Amino acid sequence: MGYLEDMLVRNGVIYRAPDGSYSYLEGSLVSNSLVVRNSSGWVTHRVERAANGVDVVVRSTSTGCVVARLSVSSSLF
């Protein structure tokens, strides 16, 4: 998950703030996808494959809208 996590940090989905708050990437057994959790443990974003089967989309859990589309090499999957 290192490459994907780096991409999410660069796009501002995962953060590490100076005040000690942070978010992190975690696998989800319930939805069979990756999720981003904040420092309180709440799920803030879902990371899923895009409709084209190659790209990755990041959806906000509060709105359901796509906040980022990351183009990923197919060799990662």
All heavy atoms as a GROMACS GRO file, in nm:
protein
  581
    1MET      N    1   0.082  -0.121   0.000
    1MET     CA    2   0.000   0.000   0.000
    1MET      C    3   0.085   0.126   0.000
    1MET      O    4   0.032   0.234   0.001
    1MET     CB    5  -0.094   0.001   0.119
    1MET     CG    6  -0.217  -0.082   0.100
    1MET     SD    7  -0.343  -0.051   0.223
    1MET     CE    8  -0.278  -0.139   0.362
    2GLY      N    9   0.215   0.118  -0.001
    2GLY     CA   10   0.301   0.234   0.007
    2GLY      C   11   0.279   0.332  -0.106
    2GLY      O   12   0.268   0.452  -0.084
    3TYR      N   13   0.274   0.285  -0.231
    3TYR     CA   14   0.258   0.372  -0.346
    3TYR      C   15   0.121   0.441  -0.342
    3TYR      O   16   0.111   0.562  -0.363
    3TYR     CB   17   0.274   0.292  -0.475
    3TYR     CG   18   0.255   0.372  -0.600
    3TYR    CD1   19   0.350   0.466  -0.638
    3TYR    CD2   20   0.142   0.356  -0.678
    3TYR    CE1   21   0.333   0.540  -0.753
    3TYR    CE2   22   0.124   0.430  -0.793
    3TYR     CZ   23   0.220   0.522  -0.830
    3TYR     OH   24   0.203   0.597  -0.943
    4LEU      N   25   0.017   0.367  -0.315
    4LEU     CA   26  -0.118   0.424  -0.309
    4LEU      C   27  -0.129   0.523  -0.194
    4LEU      O   28  -0.186   0.631  -0.209
    4LEU     CB   29  -0.222   0.313  -0.294
    4LEU     CG   30  -0.367   0.355  -0.290
    4LEU    CD1   31  -0.405   0.430  -0.418
    4LEU    CD2   32  -0.456   0.235  -0.272
    5GLU      N   33  -0.070   0.489  -0.081
    5GLU     CA   34  -0.074   0.579   0.034
    5GLU      C   35  -0.001   0.710   0.003
    5GLU      O   36  -0.049   0.818   0.037
    5GLU     CB   37  -0.013   0.511   0.156
    5GLU     CG   38  -0.038   0.584   0.284
    5GLU     CD   39  -0.001   0.502   0.405
    5GLU    OE1   40   0.068   0.400   0.393
    5GLU    OE2   41  -0.042   0.542   0.515
    6ASP      N   42   0.113   0.702  -0.066
    6ASP     CA   43   0.186   0.823  -0.105
    6ASP      C   44   0.101   0.910  -0.197
    6ASP      O   45   0.100   1.034  -0.184
    6ASP     CB   46   0.316   0.787  -0.176
    6ASP     CG   47   0.420   0.730  -0.081
    6ASP    OD1   48   0.405   0.748   0.041
    6ASP    OD2   49   0.515   0.667  -0.131
    7MET      N   50   0.029   0.848  -0.290
    7MET     CA   51  -0.057   0.924  -0.381
    7MET      C   52  -0.169   0.994  -0.304
    7MET      O   53  -0.204   1.108  -0.333
    7MET     CB   54  -0.116   0.831  -0.487
    7MET     CG   55  -0.014   0.784  -0.587
    7MET     SD   56  -0.079   0.662  -0.701
    7MET     CE   57  -0.209   0.750  -0.782
    8LEU      N   58  -0.225   0.927  -0.204
    8LEU     CA   59  -0.333   0.986  -0.125
    8LEU      C   60  -0.282   1.100  -0.038
    8LEU      O   61  -0.352   1.200  -0.018
    8LEU     CB   62  -0.401   0.880  -0.040
    8LEU     CG   63  -0.479   0.774  -0.119
    8LEU    CD1   64  -0.528   0.664  -0.027
    8LEU    CD2   65  -0.594   0.836  -0.195
    9VAL      N   66  -0.160   1.089   0.011
    9VAL     CA   67  -0.100   1.198   0.089
    9VAL      C   68  -0.078   1.319  -0.001
    9VAL      O   69  -0.111   1.433   0.036
    9VAL     CB   70   0.033   1.154   0.154
    9VAL    CG1   71   0.109   1.272   0.211
    9VAL    CG2   72   0.007   1.052   0.264
   10ARG      N   73  -0.025   1.296  -0.122
   10ARG     CA   74  -0.001   1.406  -0.216
   10ARG      C   75  -0.130   1.475  -0.259
   10ARG      O   76  -0.131   1.594  -0.288
   10ARG     CB   77   0.073   1.357  -0.340
   10ARG     CG   78   0.221   1.346  -0.316
   10ARG     CD   79   0.295   1.314  -0.443
   10ARG     NE   80   0.321   1.170  -0.439
   10ARG     CZ   81   0.306   1.088  -0.541
   10ARG    NH1   82   0.268   1.133  -0.657
   10ARG    NH2   83   0.331   0.960  -0.528
   11ASN      N   84  -0.241   1.403  -0.261
   11ASN     CA   85  -0.370   1.461  -0.300
   11ASN      C   86  -0.450   1.514  -0.182
   11ASN      O   87  -0.565   1.554  -0.197
   11ASN     CB   88  -0.453   1.357  -0.377
   11ASN     CG   89  -0.403   1.341  -0.518
   11ASN    OD1   90  -0.425   1.427  -0.601
   11ASN    ND2   91  -0.331   1.232  -0.545
   12GLY      N   92  -0.395   1.509  -0.062
   12GLY     CA   93  -0.458   1.568   0.055
   12GLY      C   94  -0.568   1.485   0.119
   12GLY      O   95  -0.640   1.534   0.205
   13VAL      N   96  -0.581   1.359   0.080
   13VAL     CA   97  -0.684   1.273   0.140
   13VAL      C   98  -0.634   1.221   0.275
   13VAL      O   99  -0.709   1.215   0.372
   13VAL     CB  100  -0.720   1.157   0.045
   13VAL    CG1  101  -0.816   1.061   0.111
   13VAL    CG2  102  -0.778   1.212  -0.083
   14ILE      N  103  -0.507   1.184   0.281
   14ILE     CA  104  -0.445   1.140   0.407
   14ILE      C  105  -0.359   1.256   0.456
   14ILE      O  106  -0.283   1.314   0.379
   14ILE     CB  107  -0.360   1.014   0.386
   14ILE    CG1  108  -0.448   0.897   0.348
   14ILE    CG2  109  -0.279   0.982   0.511
   14ILE    CD1  110  -0.372   0.769   0.322
   15TYR      N  111  -0.370   1.288   0.583
   15TYR     CA  112  -0.294   1.401   0.637
   15TYR      C  113  -0.229   1.365   0.770
   15TYR      O  114  -0.273   1.276   0.840
   15TYR     CB  115  -0.385   1.523   0.654
   15TYR     CG  116  -0.499   1.499   0.751
   15TYR    CD1  117  -0.484   1.524   0.886
   15TYR    CD2  118  -0.620   1.450   0.707
   15TYR    CE1  119  -0.587   1.500   0.975
   15TYR    CE2  120  -0.725   1.426   0.795
   15TYR     CZ  121  -0.707   1.452   0.928
   15TYR     OH  122  -0.809   1.427   1.016
   16ARG      N  123  -0.124   1.436   0.800
   16ARG     CA  124  -0.056   1.428   0.928
   16ARG      C  125  -0.035   1.572   0.973
   16ARG      O  126   0.051   1.641   0.921
   16ARG     CB  127   0.079   1.358   0.916
   16ARG     CG  128   0.074   1.228   0.840
   16ARG     CD  129   0.088   1.110   0.932
   16ARG     NE  130   0.101   0.981   0.868
   16ARG     CZ  131   0.013   0.919   0.792
   16ARG    NH1  132  -0.097   0.979   0.759
   16ARG    NH2  133   0.032   0.798   0.746
   17ALA      N  134  -0.117   1.619   1.066
   17ALA     CA  135  -0.113   1.759   1.108
   17ALA      C  136  -0.018   1.778   1.226
   17ALA      O  137   0.003   1.685   1.306
   17ALA     CB  138  -0.254   1.804   1.147
   18PRO      N  139   0.042   1.896   1.239
   18PRO     CA  140   0.134   1.924   1.350
   18PRO      C  141   0.069   1.914   1.488
   18PRO      O  142   0.137   1.890   1.587
   18PRO     CB  143   0.181   2.068   1.324
   18PRO     CG  144   0.146   2.098   1.184
   18PRO     CD  145   0.034   2.007   1.146
   19ASP      N  146  -0.064   1.931   1.494
   19ASP     CA  147  -0.132   1.924   1.624
   19ASP      C  148  -0.154   1.780   1.671
   19ASP      O  149  -0.213   1.757   1.776
   19ASP     CB  150  -0.265   1.998   1.619
   19ASP     CG  151  -0.367   1.933   1.525
   19ASP    OD1  152  -0.331   1.837   1.454
   19ASP    OD2  153  -0.482   1.980   1.523
   20GLY      N  154  -0.108   1.683   1.592
   20GLY     CA  155  -0.121   1.544   1.633
   20GLY      C  156  -0.235   1.469   1.566
   20GLY      O  157  -0.245   1.348   1.578
   21SER      N  158  -0.322   1.539   1.494
   21SER     CA  159  -0.430   1.469   1.424
   21SER      C  160  -0.374   1.408   1.296
   21SER      O  161  -0.278   1.458   1.239
   21SER     CB  162  -0.546   1.564   1.395
   21SER     OG  163  -0.503   1.670   1.315
   22TYR      N  164  -0.434   1.301   1.254
   22TYR     CA  165  -0.384   1.229   1.138
   22TYR      C  166  -0.496   1.146   1.079
   22TYR      O  167  -0.602   1.132   1.138
   22TYR     CB  168  -0.268   1.138   1.177
   22TYR     CG  169  -0.308   1.033   1.279
   22TYR    CD1  170  -0.350   0.907   1.239
   22TYR    CD2  171  -0.308   1.061   1.415
   22TYR    CE1  172  -0.390   0.812   1.330
   22TYR    CE2  173  -0.347   0.967   1.507
   22TYR     CZ  174  -0.388   0.842   1.465
   22TYR     OH  175  -0.429   0.748   1.556
   23SER      N  176  -0.472   1.090   0.962
   23SER     CA  177  -0.562   0.991   0.905
   23SER      C  178  -0.477   0.880   0.846
   23SER      O  179  -0.357   0.898   0.826
   23SER     CB  180  -0.653   1.054   0.798
   23SER     OG  181  -0.576   1.108   0.694
   24TYR      N  182  -0.538   0.766   0.820
   24TYR     CA  183  -0.461   0.652   0.773
   24TYR      C  184  -0.546   0.563   0.683
   24TYR      O  185  -0.668   0.566   0.688
   24TYR     CB  186  -0.404   0.571   0.890
   24TYR     CG  187  -0.508   0.521   0.988
   24TYR    CD1  188  -0.560   0.392   0.976
   24TYR    CD2  189  -0.554   0.600   1.091
   24TYR    CE1  190  -0.655   0.345   1.064
   24TYR    CE2  191  -0.649   0.554   1.181
   24TYR     CZ  192  -0.699   0.427   1.166
   24TYR     OH  193  -0.794   0.382   1.254
   25LEU      N  194  -0.478   0.485   0.600
   25LEU     CA  195  -0.541   0.394   0.505
   25LEU      C  196  -0.556   0.257   0.570
   25LEU      O  197  -0.464   0.210   0.638
   25LEU     CB  198  -0.454   0.384   0.380
   25LEU     CG  199  -0.506   0.310   0.260
   25LEU    CD1  200  -0.630   0.379   0.205
   25LEU    CD2  201  -0.399   0.304   0.153
   26GLU      N  202  -0.672   0.194   0.551
   26GLU     CA  203  -0.698   0.065   0.614
   26GLU      C  204  -0.787  -0.019   0.522
   26GLU      O  205  -0.872   0.036   0.451
   26GLU     CB  206  -0.770   0.088   0.746
   26GLU     CG  207  -0.809  -0.037   0.819
   26GLU     CD  208  -0.886  -0.003   0.946
   26GLU    OE1  209  -1.008   0.019   0.937
   26GLU    OE2  210  -0.823   0.004   1.052
   27GLY      N  211  -0.768  -0.148   0.523
   27GLY     CA  212  -0.856  -0.238   0.448
   27GLY      C  213  -0.987  -0.255   0.520
   27GLY      O  214  -0.992  -0.256   0.642
   28SER      N  215  -1.096  -0.267   0.446
   28SER     CA  216  -1.228  -0.283   0.505
   28SER      C  217  -1.285  -0.419   0.466
   28SER      O  218  -1.299  -0.449   0.348
   28SER     CB  219  -1.322  -0.172   0.458
   28SER     OG  220  -1.453  -0.198   0.498
   29LEU      N  221  -1.319  -0.501   0.563
   29LEU     CA  222  -1.376  -0.631   0.535
   29LEU      C  223  -1.523  -0.622   0.493
   29LEU      O  224  -1.570  -0.702   0.415
   29LEU     CB  225  -1.365  -0.721   0.658
   29LEU     CG  226  -1.223  -0.760   0.700
   29LEU    CD1  227  -1.227  -0.836   0.832
   29LEU    CD2  228  -1.157  -0.841   0.592
   30VAL      N  229  -1.593  -0.522   0.545
   30VAL     CA  230  -1.735  -0.510   0.518
   30VAL      C  231  -1.762  -0.471   0.372
   30VAL      O  232  -1.842  -0.533   0.304
   30VAL     CB  233  -1.799  -0.405   0.613
   30VAL    CG1  234  -1.945  -0.384   0.579
   30VAL    CG2  235  -1.784  -0.450   0.757
   31SER      N  236  -1.691  -0.370   0.323
   31SER     CA  237  -1.718  -0.322   0.188
   31SER      C  238  -1.620  -0.376   0.084
   31SER      O  239  -1.630  -0.345  -0.033
   31SER     CB  240  -1.715  -0.170   0.186
   31SER     OG  241  -1.587  -0.123   0.219
   32ASN      N  242  -1.522  -0.457   0.126
   32ASN     CA  243  -1.423  -0.515   0.036
   32ASN      C  244  -1.350  -0.405  -0.041
   32ASN      O  245  -1.332  -0.415  -0.162
   32ASN     CB  246  -1.486  -0.616  -0.058
   32ASN     CG  247  -1.381  -0.702  -0.126
   32ASN    OD1  248  -1.270  -0.715  -0.075
   32ASN    ND2  249  -1.414  -0.760  -0.238
   33SER      N  250  -1.313  -0.298   0.026
   33SER     CA  251  -1.240  -0.188  -0.035
   33SER      C  252  -1.145  -0.130   0.070
   33SER      O  253  -1.141  -0.177   0.183
   33SER     CB  254  -1.336  -0.080  -0.085
   33SER     OG  255  -1.404  -0.022   0.024
   34LEU      N  256  -1.070  -0.032   0.030
   34LEU     CA  257  -0.986   0.040   0.125
   34LEU      C  258  -1.061   0.160   0.177
   34LEU      O  259  -1.142   0.220   0.105
   34LEU     CB  260  -0.857   0.086   0.056
   34LEU     CG  261  -0.763  -0.023   0.008
   34LEU    CD1  262  -0.650   0.038  -0.072
   34LEU    CD2  263  -0.708  -0.101   0.125
   35VAL      N  264  -1.036   0.196   0.301
   35VAL     CA  265  -1.100   0.313   0.359
   35VAL      C  266  -0.992   0.401   0.422
   35VAL      O  267  -0.885   0.354   0.458
   35VAL     CB  268  -1.205   0.276   0.466
   35VAL    CG1  269  -1.322   0.203   0.405
   35VAL    CG2  270  -1.145   0.195   0.579
   36VAL      N  271  -1.024   0.530   0.435
   36VAL     CA  272  -0.938   0.624   0.505
   36VAL      C  273  -1.010   0.660   0.634
   36VAL      O  274  -1.127   0.699   0.632
   36VAL     CB  275  -0.912   0.750   0.420
   36VAL    CG1  276  -0.830   0.852   0.498
   36VAL    CG2  277  -0.840   0.713   0.291
   37ARG      N  278  -0.941   0.643   0.745
   37ARG     CA  279  -0.999   0.677   0.876
   37ARG      C  280  -0.925   0.796   0.936
   37ARG      O  281  -0.805   0.809   0.917
   37ARG     CB  282  -0.987   0.559   0.972
   37ARG     CG  283  -1.071   0.441   0.932
   37ARG     CD  284  -1.064   0.332   1.038
   37ARG     NE  285  -1.140   0.217   0.999
   37ARG     CZ  286  -1.268   0.199   1.028
   37ARG    NH1  287  -1.334   0.289   1.097
   37ARG    NH2  288  -1.332   0.090   0.987
   38ASN      N  289  -0.997   0.879   1.010
   38ASN     CA  290  -0.932   0.991   1.078
   38ASN      C  291  -0.878   0.943   1.213
   38ASN      O  292  -0.889   0.826   1.247
   38ASN     CB  293  -1.026   1.111   1.092
   38ASN     CG  294  -1.148   1.081   1.177
   38ASN    OD1  295  -1.155   0.981   1.248
   38ASN    ND2  296  -1.246   1.170   1.169
   39SER      N  297  -0.818   1.033   1.289
   39SER     CA  298  -0.755   0.993   1.415
   39SER      C  299  -0.856   0.944   1.518
   39SER      O  300  -0.818   0.875   1.613
   39SER     CB  301  -0.674   1.110   1.472
   39SER     OG  302  -0.754   1.224   1.488
   40SER      N  303  -0.984   0.974   1.501
   40SER     CA  304  -1.088   0.924   1.591
   40SER      C  305  -1.141   0.787   1.550
   40SER      O  306  -1.220   0.728   1.622
   40SER     CB  307  -1.206   1.023   1.596
   40SER     OG  308  -1.163   1.149   1.640
   41GLY      N  309  -1.100   0.739   1.432
   41GLY     CA  310  -1.144   0.609   1.385
   41GLY      C  311  -1.262   0.612   1.290
   41GLY      O  312  -1.306   0.509   1.242
   42TRP      N  313  -1.315   0.731   1.261
   42TRP     CA  314  -1.428   0.743   1.169
   42TRP      C  315  -1.382   0.730   1.025
   42TRP      O  316  -1.278   0.784   0.988
   42TRP     CB  317  -1.498   0.879   1.187
   42TRP     CG  318  -1.568   0.892   1.316
   42TRP    CD1  319  -1.519   0.948   1.430
   42TRP    CD2  320  -1.699   0.846   1.348
   42TRP    NE1  321  -1.611   0.941   1.530
   42TRP    CE2  322  -1.723   0.879   1.482
   42TRP    CE3  323  -1.797   0.781   1.274
   42TRP    CZ2  324  -1.843   0.848   1.545
   42TRP    CZ3  325  -1.917   0.752   1.339
   42TRP    CH2  326  -1.938   0.785   1.471
   43VAL      N  327  -1.460   0.661   0.943
   43VAL     CA  328  -1.429   0.648   0.801
   43VAL      C  329  -1.465   0.779   0.732
   43VAL      O  330  -1.578   0.825   0.740
   43VAL     CB  331  -1.506   0.530   0.736
   43VAL    CG1  332  -1.482   0.527   0.586
   43VAL    CG2  333  -1.466   0.399   0.800
   44THR      N  334  -1.365   0.839   0.664
   44THR     CA  335  -1.388   0.966   0.595
   44THR      C  336  -1.396   0.949   0.444
   44THR      O  337  -1.465   1.026   0.378
   44THR     CB  338  -1.277   1.066   0.627
   44THR    OG1  339  -1.151   1.011   0.589
   44THR    CG2  340  -1.276   1.100   0.775
   45HIS      N  341  -1.326   0.849   0.388
   45HIS     CA  342  -1.323   0.827   0.244
   45HIS      C  343  -1.317   0.678   0.214
   45HIS      O  344  -1.266   0.601   0.295
   45HIS     CB  345  -1.201   0.894   0.180
   45HIS     CG  346  -1.199   1.042   0.192
   45HIS    ND1  347  -1.150   1.105   0.305
   45HIS    CD2  348  -1.240   1.138   0.107
   45HIS    CE1  349  -1.162   1.235   0.287
   45HIS    NE2  350  -1.216   1.258   0.168
   46ARG      N  351  -1.368   0.640   0.099
   46ARG     CA  352  -1.356   0.503   0.048
   46ARG      C  353  -1.272   0.508  -0.078
   46ARG      O  354  -1.291   0.594  -0.162
   46ARG     CB  355  -1.492   0.444   0.018
   46ARG     CG  356  -1.579   0.427   0.139
   46ARG     CD  357  -1.696   0.336   0.112
   46ARG     NE  358  -1.787   0.336   0.224
   46ARG     CZ  359  -1.765   0.278   0.341
   46ARG    NH1  360  -1.654   0.215   0.362
   46ARG    NH2  361  -1.854   0.284   0.438
   47VAL      N  362  -1.182   0.411  -0.092
   47VAL     CA  363  -1.096   0.402  -0.210
   47VAL      C  364  -1.143   0.280  -0.289
   47VAL      O  365  -1.142   0.169  -0.238
   47VAL     CB  366  -0.948   0.386  -0.168
   47VAL    CG1  367  -0.859   0.380  -0.290
   47VAL    CG2  368  -0.906   0.500  -0.076
   48GLU      N  369  -1.186   0.303  -0.413
   48GLU     CA  370  -1.244   0.197  -0.495
   48GLU      C  371  -1.186   0.202  -0.636
   48GLU      O  372  -1.132   0.303  -0.677
   48GLU     CB  373  -1.396   0.216  -0.506
   48GLU     CG  374  -1.467   0.231  -0.375
   48GLU     CD  375  -1.608   0.284  -0.391
   48GLU    OE1  376  -1.640   0.337  -0.500
   48GLU    OE2  377  -1.685   0.275  -0.297
   49ARG      N  378  -1.203   0.093  -0.709
   49ARG     CA  379  -1.168   0.095  -0.851
   49ARG      C  380  -1.269   0.177  -0.926
   49ARG      O  381  -1.388   0.176  -0.896
   49ARG     CB  382  -1.168  -0.047  -0.909
   49ARG     CG  383  -1.043  -0.120  -0.882
   49ARG     CD  384  -1.040  -0.244  -0.963
   49ARG     NE  385  -0.918  -0.316  -0.933
   49ARG     CZ  386  -0.872  -0.414  -1.002
   49ARG    NH1  387  -0.940  -0.459  -1.106
   49ARG    NH2  388  -0.760  -0.473  -0.970
   50ALA      N  389  -1.220   0.246  -1.027
   50ALA     CA  390  -1.309   0.326  -1.112
   50ALA      C  391  -1.383   0.234  -1.208
   50ALA      O  392  -1.352   0.115  -1.220
   50ALA     CB  393  -1.229   0.429  -1.190
   51ALA      N  394  -1.480   0.288  -1.277
   51ALA     CA  395  -1.560   0.209  -1.370
   51ALA      C  396  -1.477   0.150  -1.483
   51ALA      O  397  -1.510   0.044  -1.535
   51ALA     CB  398  -1.672   0.294  -1.429
   52ASN      N  399  -1.364   0.215  -1.518
   52ASN     CA  400  -1.281   0.161  -1.625
   52ASN      C  401  -1.195   0.043  -1.580
   52ASN      O  402  -1.129  -0.019  -1.660
   52ASN     CB  403  -1.194   0.271  -1.686
   52ASN     CG  404  -1.090   0.326  -1.591
   52ASN    OD1  405  -1.072   0.278  -1.481
   52ASN    ND2  406  -1.022   0.430  -1.635
   53GLY      N  407  -1.194   0.013  -1.449
   53GLY     CA  408  -1.122  -0.102  -1.396
   53GLY      C  409  -0.974  -0.081  -1.374
   53GLY      O  410  -0.907  -0.170  -1.322
   54VAL      N  411  -0.922   0.034  -1.410
   54VAL     CA  412  -0.779   0.060  -1.393
   54VAL      C  413  -0.754   0.172  -1.293
   54VAL      O  414  -0.673   0.157  -1.203
   54VAL     CB  415  -0.714   0.097  -1.529
   54VAL    CG1  416  -0.567   0.129  -1.511
   54VAL    CG2  417  -0.732  -0.017  -1.627
   55ASP      N  418  -0.823   0.283  -1.309
   55ASP     CA  419  -0.803   0.397  -1.220
   55ASP      C  420  -0.863   0.370  -1.082
   55ASP      O  421  -0.941   0.277  -1.064
   55ASP     CB  422  -0.866   0.522  -1.279
   55ASP     CG  423  -0.798   0.568  -1.406
   55ASP    OD1  424  -0.683   0.529  -1.429
   55ASP    OD2  425  -0.862   0.640  -1.483
   56VAL      N  426  -0.827   0.454  -0.988
   56VAL     CA  427  -0.878   0.446  -0.852
   56VAL      C  428  -0.953   0.574  -0.823
   56VAL      O  429  -0.906   0.683  -0.856
   56VAL     CB  430  -0.761   0.428  -0.752
   56VAL    CG1  431  -0.809   0.438  -0.609
   56VAL    CG2  432  -0.691   0.297  -0.775
   57VAL      N  433  -1.071   0.563  -0.763
   57VAL     CA  434  -1.147   0.681  -0.722
   57VAL      C  435  -1.154   0.684  -0.570
   57VAL      O  436  -1.158   0.581  -0.504
   57VAL     CB  437  -1.289   0.685  -0.782
   57VAL    CG1  438  -1.284   0.702  -0.931
   57VAL    CG2  439  -1.369   0.565  -0.744
   58VAL      N  440  -1.156   0.805  -0.518
   58VAL     CA  441  -1.168   0.827  -0.374
   58VAL      C  442  -1.300   0.899  -0.352
   58VAL      O  443  -1.321   1.007  -0.406
   58VAL     CB  444  -1.050   0.911  -0.321
   58VAL    CG1  445  -1.063   0.932  -0.171
   58VAL    CG2  446  -0.917   0.845  -0.355
   59ARG      N  447  -1.389   0.836  -0.275
   59ARG     CA  448  -1.522   0.894  -0.248
   59ARG      C  449  -1.530   0.941  -0.105
   59ARG      O  450  -1.487   0.873  -0.013
   59ARG     CB  451  -1.631   0.790  -0.268
   59ARG     CG  452  -1.652   0.747  -0.409
   59ARG     CD  453  -1.775   0.657  -0.418
   59ARG     NE  454  -1.789   0.606  -0.552
   59ARG     CZ  455  -1.852   0.672  -0.649
   59ARG    NH1  456  -1.907   0.788  -0.625
   59ARG    NH2  457  -1.860   0.619  -0.770
   60SER      N  458  -1.590   1.056  -0.087
   60SER     CA  459  -1.618   1.107   0.046
   60SER      C  460  -1.736   1.029   0.103
   60SER      O  461  -1.837   1.010   0.033
   60SER     CB  462  -1.652   1.255   0.040
   60SER     OG  463  -1.702   1.300   0.163
   61THR      N  464  -1.727   0.983   0.225
   61THR     CA  465  -1.839   0.908   0.284
   61THR      C  466  -1.954   1.000   0.323
   61THR      O  467  -2.068   0.957   0.328
   61THR     CB  468  -1.794   0.827   0.406
   61THR    OG1  469  -1.733   0.914   0.500
   61THR    CG2  470  -1.698   0.718   0.366
   62SER      N  471  -1.926   1.127   0.349
   62SER     CA  472  -2.034   1.217   0.390
   62SER      C  473  -2.122   1.257   0.272
   62SER      O  474  -2.242   1.276   0.288
   62SER     CB  475  -1.977   1.341   0.458
   62SER     OG  476  -1.894   1.413   0.370
   63THR      N  477  -2.064   1.271   0.153
   63THR     CA  478  -2.142   1.315   0.037
   63THR      C  479  -2.161   1.207  -0.068
   63THR      O  480  -2.253   1.216  -0.148
   63THR     CB  481  -2.075   1.436  -0.031
   63THR    OG1  482  -1.948   1.394  -0.081
   63THR    CG2  483  -2.059   1.552   0.063
   64GLY      N  484  -2.071   1.109  -0.072
   64GLY     CA  485  -2.076   1.006  -0.174
   64GLY      C  486  -2.015   1.049  -0.306
   64GLY      O  487  -2.012   0.974  -0.402
   65CYS      N  488  -1.966   1.172  -0.310
   65CYS     CA  489  -1.906   1.226  -0.433
   65CYS      C  490  -1.760   1.185  -0.446
   65CYS      O  491  -1.690   1.167  -0.347
   65CYS     CB  492  -1.915   1.378  -0.433
   65CYS     SG  493  -2.082   1.440  -0.438
   66VAL      N  494  -1.715   1.175  -0.570
   66VAL     CA  495  -1.575   1.145  -0.597
   66VAL      C  496  -1.495   1.272  -0.572
   66VAL      O  497  -1.522   1.376  -0.630
   66VAL     CB  498  -1.556   1.097  -0.743
   66VAL    CG1  499  -1.409   1.082  -0.776
   66VAL    CG2  500  -1.631   0.967  -0.766
   67VAL      N  501  -1.395   1.263  -0.483
   67VAL     CA  502  -1.311   1.378  -0.452
   67VAL      C  503  -1.177   1.371  -0.523
   67VAL      O  504  -1.109   1.472  -0.536
   67VAL     CB  505  -1.291   1.394  -0.300
   67VAL    CG1  506  -1.422   1.426  -0.232
   67VAL    CG2  507  -1.227   1.272  -0.240
   68ALA      N  508  -1.138   1.251  -0.568
   68ALA     CA  509  -1.011   1.237  -0.641
   68ALA      C  510  -1.020   1.115  -0.730
   68ALA      O  511  -1.081   1.015  -0.696
   68ALA     CB  512  -0.895   1.223  -0.544
   69ARG      N  513  -0.959   1.126  -0.847
   69ARG     CA  514  -0.945   1.013  -0.938
   69ARG      C  515  -0.796   0.999  -0.963
   69ARG      O  516  -0.732   1.090  -1.012
   69ARG     CB  517  -1.019   1.038  -1.068
   69ARG     CG  518  -1.003   0.923  -1.168
   69ARG     CD  519  -1.082   0.948  -1.294
   69ARG     NE  520  -1.225   0.948  -1.269
   69ARG     CZ  521  -1.301   0.840  -1.280
   69ARG    NH1  522  -1.250   0.725  -1.312
   69ARG    NH2  523  -1.431   0.848  -1.257
   70LEU      N  524  -0.741   0.884  -0.926
   70LEU     CA  525  -0.599   0.861  -0.936
   70LEU      C  526  -0.572   0.761  -1.046
   70LEU      O  527  -0.626   0.651  -1.046
   70LEU     CB  528  -0.544   0.809  -0.803
   70LEU     CG  529  -0.584   0.890  -0.679
   70LEU    CD1  530  -0.540   0.818  -0.555
   70LEU    CD2  531  -0.524   1.028  -0.686
   71SER      N  532  -0.489   0.800  -1.141
   71SER     CA  533  -0.452   0.710  -1.248
   71SER      C  534  -0.340   0.620  -1.199
   71SER      O  535  -0.236   0.666  -1.156
   71SER     CB  536  -0.406   0.790  -1.370
   71SER     OG  537  -0.374   0.704  -1.475
   72VAL      N  538  -0.364   0.490  -1.201
   72VAL     CA  539  -0.271   0.393  -1.144
   72VAL      C  540  -0.231   0.294  -1.251
   72VAL      O  541  -0.313   0.254  -1.334
   72VAL     CB  542  -0.338   0.318  -1.026
   72VAL    CG1  543  -0.241   0.222  -0.962
   72VAL    CG2  544  -0.388   0.417  -0.923
   73SER      N  545  -0.108   0.250  -1.246
   73SER     CA  546  -0.062   0.147  -1.338
   73SER      C  547  -0.137   0.018  -1.311
   73SER      O  548  -0.159  -0.021  -1.197
   73SER     CB  549   0.088   0.126  -1.319
   73SER     OG  550   0.130   0.010  -1.388
   74SER      N  551  -0.176  -0.052  -1.416
   74SER     CA  552  -0.252  -0.178  -1.399
   74SER      C  553  -0.169  -0.286  -1.334
   74SER      O  554  -0.223  -0.385  -1.286
   74SER     CB  555  -0.305  -0.225  -1.533
   74SER     OG  556  -0.198  -0.250  -1.622
   75SER      N  557  -0.037  -0.269  -1.326
   75SER     CA  558   0.046  -0.370  -1.263
   75SER      C  559   0.032  -0.371  -1.112
   75SER      O  560   0.075  -0.464  -1.045
   75SER     CB  561   0.193  -0.347  -1.300
   75SER     OG  562   0.237  -0.222  -1.250
   76LEU      N  563  -0.030  -0.267  -1.054
   76LEU     CA  564  -0.053  -0.266  -0.910
   76LEU      C  565  -0.162  -0.361  -0.866
   76LEU      O  566  -0.168  -0.403  -0.753
   76LEU     CB  567  -0.088  -0.123  -0.863
   76LEU     CG  568   0.022  -0.021  -0.867
   76LEU    CD1  569  -0.032   0.113  -0.826
   76LEU    CD2  570   0.137  -0.061  -0.779
   77PHE      N  571  -0.255  -0.395  -0.957
   77PHE     CA  572  -0.367  -0.479  -0.920
   77PHE      C  573  -0.342  -0.618  -0.965
   77PHE      O  574  -0.356  -0.678  -1.049
   77PHE     CB  575  -0.497  -0.423  -0.976
   77PHE     CG  576  -0.533  -0.292  -0.915
   77PHE    CD1  577  -0.519  -0.175  -0.985
   77PHE    CD2  578  -0.578  -0.285  -0.785
   77PHE    CE1  579  -0.552  -0.054  -0.928
   77PHE    CE2  580  -0.610  -0.166  -0.727
   77PHE     CZ  581  -0.597  -0.049  -0.799
   0.00000   0.00000   0.00000
